[in-house]
């Protein structure tokens, strides 16, 4: 059993001990969600790339062994000879390529860390949205069940009145049709709720939620955060693009390194012998120390350097445009999220009043129907009006929390 599977089992076991809160859902998703795990791996890959870039500042050590056997030899050759060498090499200068390559890797690693943070923010919003959506659908199911129960009660009462000859058959049939329609709404709402819970489970990395209850949100969760437009410049996506630009600038400088000479130094110890065991040669040349300094300078390579530099410049311009678009998109997200929150707040006040009036209206119409004053149609209409009022109230209630979650994402508020 792998660690990932163990983690999911432990998460499910701990969650089953109590109801799942929205914060627990987010924390579980940040640990188990596959997108977050993939981004973590990508960050580790970038870290290794940075370490690889650091190798350019360190010497290299090589060992070499060669053995030759000749079936025919000249007077100056031995039938068998062997050689072994140990060489340490160090680059003295290569046009600042190592420095720029390393700095590009560092900037790329920082960009990947910010993209990981952005992914976590996305998963946080996705988890909260799925969690809130589930609660809303649970209330919708509750509303449909209530409507069905009211129609069922009305049908039973009307059936008794029909048998007594107090109402016409078409009135009884009308109530029966509406009761069956309400039952279909209940069936669909149950299926939607089941799908919603599975969706939340997937976002949480496959954490089992079958026998786990979901904590309701309350007004205590309604924290009035302050969302400042100045915080938008701190978005992880913007910082990632800024580091990408720096990385491309370093790549461009690294490509320019070919305009400079390259200087390398090496020292080697060489051992010679007449057989595979490197035994002494008759010539007396048994070992040799060699110090070597080389300087090379490429004068022309078919325009490859110029092309690489132009590509890096175009990458910088492309990323600058992406950065400009990102800032515009984030500002629009901020404006829309604030507007959505304001609408949700106003809708909640209105829908709350409408629900109170719909409840009063149903009680009045129900009493009048029992007294034989109101018609069957009046009671059906009152039931529908009450159901719609409940649905709109719950929709407005949860929309407010969704708006807060969206603003938290836009401003990256922890």
Phi, psi and omega in degrees: 000124184279168184297323180299315180295318179299318180299317180294321180294315179298318179299315181295321181295315180294320180293327183291343180287339180206173179291150182275121176270166182293325178292321177295322178297317180295314181298320178294319179296319181293336178273324192247346184297135185295324179297320178293318180296322178295316179297323176299318178296319180296322177297317179297324177296318179295325178297319178292326176296321177297316178297324177297322178294330179291339181296336180294344180263002182249153178288163176245147180235128181233141173245138183221139177223138179219139177227136181232138173233128183244134176276340175228138183227153173269178183294337182264002184248153171262151179294325178231140170206156181216157178212150176219146181214150173236121186235130173248129185235151180211132178277122180275326181196133176220037177073027179067020181294316181299316181299314182288324177295318178295316181295325176297318179295322179296315179295322179295322178294318178296320178298318180294327177293321177290326177292326174297316178298319179296320178297319178297321177295319178297316181293324176300312179296317181298320179294313179299319180297316179293321179297312181293321178299320178298315180298320179296316179294327177296320178290324177296319177298316178301320179294316180294322177296318179297317179297319180296317180296322178293318178294322180295317178296317180296321180295316180297318178295317182292325179298320178295319180291324178296318179296334177271358179078022182271336177228159181282160183294324182296329176293319178295317180296322179299317179294321181296317179299316180293326177294318179293323177296318178295324178295321177297322177297323178295316181298316180293319180297322177296317179295318179297321180293321178297315179296321180297320180292323176294323178297316177297320178300317179297317179298327180277018176080020180092013178298128182290129181236014187304313184251025183249130177276155182253126180296136176283149173273150180227177179297340177294332177284350184276078181271124181278086178283157176259123182249111183259139181293335180296335182288346183296330181291345179270006179302140183299324181296322179293315180295324178297317179294323178298320177289327176298320179298315179297322179297316179293325177297320178290324176298318179299317178294323178296323178294331179286351182296337180290347177283349181252158174289160178244129183239126179234147176234146179211153175225133181224146173250125185242135179239133183240151178205173183263355179211186183297334181274005178061038176289161189303144177269151179292335182290341181090353178271085185266329181210162183202136174256133183231125172253133186224132172235125180235143175234127179234148181215114178279123181268333181199133178226035175079018178084009181296320181298312181299319179297318180296320180293319179295321178297317180297320178297319179293325176297321178296313179297321179298316181291325176298320177293320177298322179295317179298317179293321179299316180297319179295316181297318181293320177297322177293318178301318181297314180296315180295320181294319177296317180296318179298320179295317180296318179296317181297319179298315181292319179297325180294318179296314182293314183293329177295317177294319180296322179295318179299318180290323179294321176297315178297318181298317181296317179299318180295311182295320180297317179294319180292325178294318179296331178275356179082014181271315180269154182272171176299320180298322179298318181290322177298315180297321180294323178294314178298317180299319179294317180297316179295323179295319178296315181297318180292324178295311181295322178299317179292321181300312182281334176298327179296317180291325176296321179295319177298316180298321179295319179292322175300321180290316183298319183262000181054043177282129182282000000 
